[in-house]
């Protein structure tokens, strides 16, 4: 199997979004690609999603071993209607993007897939092999934190 340069670049950006350091992201991508090519699963319909999942699992395994994984509770997952649309309506400026390092790995992953790759919450859920409610809960918590850090102007945002 061969990958295009743009596919490899997208996988690298994903690993970089997870891990935050270019050299570590290269190592993570290399190990994920190596595992994928070694196992050569025949029934994989979306190889890039499969490689992302391998990279993600390897990343969390490394973080777990180092004792640096932060897990959030998923309370009130179903009580967040419209979370995806509300997050899309937030203004993301340069100052907000500088806060990238303040996000935990799970939030960076979801933001990367949503903002950079342009995936919907349902597509993100498929890519990560997680329920859509989990993705929406992460988006909701992120939106709430961003609104606390960067309050909206008095007029607020107009929603459809």
Protein Blocks (a to p, Z undefined) as FASTA:
>chain_A
ZZdfklmmmmmmmmmmmnopaklmmmmmmmmmmmmmmnopaklmblmlmmmmmmmmmmmm
mmmmnopaccddfehklmmghklmmmmmpccdfklmmmmmmpcfklmmmmmmmmmnopaf
klmmmmnopafklmmmmmmmmmmmmmmmmccdfklpadZZ
